[in-house]
Each structure stands twice: as C-alpha cells, then as structure tokens.
Amino acid sequence: MEAPHKVFSSINAYLIRRAGETAADNNPWVSLQFTTASKGVWLIAMGPTIDEGETSDHFHFDSGARLSFGLTLQEDGNRSRIVSFRYQYNLPGGKSPSFLRFDLNRAAHENPLTEPLCHLHPGLEDVRLPLSLHHPLEILDRIFFVVDKNL
C-alpha cells in the first residue's frame, strides 16, 4: 500500500466526501485520528476501536447507524502494509443483526478454521465468516454503498 500518511489522507478525503452527503453531524477533521503506535507503526482511527456505545467521534449515517474503526499500518520504506484492522458498523436500534464487524487480526490463532485471520462478525461475537483481505477504502465502500444503502 501507499505510505501511512498517504493512506490517512485518502481515508480522510473519503470520509469528508461521505460527510458532505449526509444530514448527520460528522466532522472527520476532528474525529479521524492519526497517531504512531511505535517506531514505524501507525494507527488510523475514528471513534472507539472497540465500540461500547454511542460517541460523537463515530461516523453517523442518516439511517441511524454508526461506524468506528481502527487500522494499523507498518511502514515499509515509502510504502506500508496492513497489520490489523477493525471496522464496526452498528445498525440502529432493533435491527438485526445489530452490528457488522470486519476484522483482520495481527496474528493467526490456534485454530484458523474457527478464527480466520481476516473475517466478518455478522452480529454475533462467536461467528466469524472468512474474508479476503481488502484495501481500507474497499471496506468503507462496502459499508457506505452496500450495507448502509440497503437498510
């Protein structure tokens, strides 16, 4: 992938465009964070990386849903590689499933058949559907243009 700063800029521009298309009060300039976790490791996050309830830092959809995410990148010269991510899309009250979470774990688990490295939680913590690895903007596209548009 591109260098971490370029990935951050792309995600920021993407969220600013999406914020302009919603009536909800979203401000990616304030909510989107870009910090270094350690030398050469960067975190791009919006809202809590583990969603425990509504915050003003979530991205809010007109449907009433909310999105938070965390993406960790490792610098590799003038490029980067994805280390891990967690995108959590919470549906508005009463909808089922109540959330969708796209996860990429940092390391393989003991049993990759029950906990694949990259997976989707379809509203149940103990259910993990294997996914192929996607670019961060592809995951956002799926959330904005497939999942939320079909609510």
Secondary structure, DSSP 8 states (H G I E B T S, - for coil): -B-HHHHHHHHHHHHHHHHHT-SS---HHHHEEEEEEETTEEEEEES-SS--S--TTSEE-TTS-EEEEEEEEEEETTEEEEEEEEEEEE--TT-SSSEEEEEE-SS--S-TTTS-SEEEE-S-TT--EE-----HHHHHHHIIIIIGGG-
